[in-house]
Amino acid sequence: MTHRVVYAPRSRRDLEKIRAYLATESGNPATADRFLTKLFEHCEALKTFPTRYAIYPYARSWRMMPFEDYLVFFDVHESLVRIAHIRHGARKPFPGGRG
């Protein structure tokens, strides 16, 4: 089964913040853009078999997918994968919630 991947408003805000941070830290917006391109490609891979990733223990309706130093939190509903939140893996766990 192929799923459709959608991005919740919260995850879109996360992506904007990640891009801004990486562009500032690297001093090169193209570096940030390349990172986001790879991240989007990784997220789009959830179209097939998204349940291969672990359930997030703090919000059991969510799953988490690692990507470099980040974690992508998502849920699966029938043929839809909703990217809910993206955050740096070094941050403390969060309780989940809708985004």
For each residue, the residues with C-beta under 8 A, 3 or more apart:
1: 79
2: 47 48 79
3: 46 47 48 50 76 79 80 81
4: 47 79 80 81
5: 43 44 46 47 81 83
6: 80 81 82 83
7: 11 12 15 43 82 83
8: 11 12 82 83 84 85 98 99
9: 12 13 99
10: 13 14 84 85 99
11: 7 8 14 15 83 84 85 86 99
12: 7 8 9 15 16
13: 9 10 16 17
14: 10 11 17 18 85 86 87
15: 7 11 12 18 19 36 39 86
16: 12 13 19 20
17: 13 14 20 21
18: 14 15 21 22 32 35 36 39 70 86
19: 15 16 22 23 32 33 35 36
20: 16 17 23 24 32
21: 17 18 24 25 32
22: 18 19 25 26 31 32 35
23: 19 20 26 27 28 29 31 32
24: 20 21 27
25: 21 22
26: 22 23 31 32
27: 23 24
28: 23 31 32
29: 23 32 33
30: 33 34
31: 22 23 26 28 34 35
32: 18 19 20 21 22 23 26 28 29 35 36
33: 19 29 30 36 37
34: 30 31 37 38
35: 18 19 22 31 32 38 39 68
36: 15 18 19 32 33 39 40
37: 33 34 40 41
38: 34 35 41 42 67
39: 15 18 35 36 42 43 67 68 70 72 86
40: 36 37 43 44
41: 37 38 44 45
42: 38 39 45 65 67 72
43: 5 7 39 40 46 65 67 72 74 83
44: 5 40 41 47
45: 41 42 48
46: 3 5 43 50 65 74 81 83
47: 2 3 4 5 44 50 81
48: 2 3 45
49: 52
50: 3 46 47 53 63 74 76 81
51: 63 76
52: 49
53: 50 63 64 65 74
54: 63 64
55: 60 62 63
56: 59 60 62 63 64 73 96
57: 60
58: 93 94 95 96
59: 56 62 73 95 96 97
60: 55 56 57
61: 75 96
62: 55 56 59 73 74 75 84 96
63: 50 51 53 54 55 56 73 74 75 76
64: 53 54 56 71 72 73 74
65: 42 43 46 53 71 72 74
66: 70 71 72 89
67: 38 39 42 43 70 71 72
68: 35 39
69: 88 89 90
70: 18 39 66 67 86 87 88 89
71: 64 65 66 67 86 87 88 89
72: 39 42 43 64 65 66 67 83 85 86
73: 56 59 62 63 64 83 84 85 86 87 96
74: 43 46 50 53 62 63 64 65 81 82 83 84
75: 61 62 63 81 82 84
76: 3 50 51 63 80 81 82
77: 80 82
78:
79: 1 2 3 4
80: 3 4 6 76 77
81: 3 4 5 6 46 47 50 74 75 76
82: 6 7 8 74 75 76 77
83: 5 6 7 8 11 43 46 72 73 74 86
84: 8 10 11 62 73 74 75 98 99
85: 8 10 11 14 72 73 94 99
86: 11 14 15 18 39 70 71 72 73 83
87: 14 70 71 73 91 94
88: 69 70 71 91
89: 66 69 70 71
90: 69
91: 87 88 94
92:
93: 58
94: 58 85 87 91 97
95: 58 59
96: 56 58 59 61 62 73
97: 59 94
98: 8 84
99: 8 9 10 11 84 85
